[in-house]
C-alpha cells in the first residue's frame, strides 16, 4: 500500500494532539518524525502515524 503524507492539521485531527504536544512528543522520540517535503512544507507519514495510534489503542507505548 502506498503511504500518504499528512499535513499538521490532519495529524491534529486524527490524533487529537495539539501542535505543542506533537512537537514535544516528536522531540522526545515518542511520536513519528516529520518529513521535509519542500523548503516550507513538512508532513508526517500516514502509515507511521496510524501505527502510533494503533500502538496506543492496544496498550503499547502508552506513557503518561
N, C-alpha and C positions, 0 to 999 in steps of 0.2 A: 504494500500500500504506500502511496506517495504521502510524504509529510507535507504539512502546511505550515506557513509562518503566521503566527498570531501577533497582532499589534497589542500594545499595552492595554488599550480599552477592552479588548476581547479577553485578555488574560484576567483583568479585573472582574469582568462579568462572570466568567466560568469558575473562578476560584473564590470570589468574594473577598479578596485581599485588597487592601489599599495600596496606592503606589509606594508609600514608605515601607509597608510590610514586605512588598515584593522586593524592593531594593535591599532591605536589611537581610531578609532571608537568603537572597542571592549572594550577598557578601559573606554570609555565614556558611554558605555551601549547602543549605537545606532547601533550595529551590533551584530549578533549572537555570542555566546561564543564558543570558540574552545573546543574540547574534547581531552583528553589524550587517545590515542589508545594503544600505548605501551610506554615504557620508553622514546623512542626517536622519536615517531611519534605522530603528532597532526592532527586533522581533524575537519571539520565542518559538521553539519547535512545538507544534501541536502534540506530537507523539510524546515528547518529554513532559509537557505539562499534564497531559492526560494520565501518564504513568504516575506522576507525582500525586494527582488526585486519587487514582486507584490505590496507591500505597496507603494513603490516609484512610480511605474508606474501609480498607481491610486491616487496619491497625499497624501497618508497617511504617516506620519512620515518623510516627506521631511524637511530637515534642511540645512541651508547654512553653 
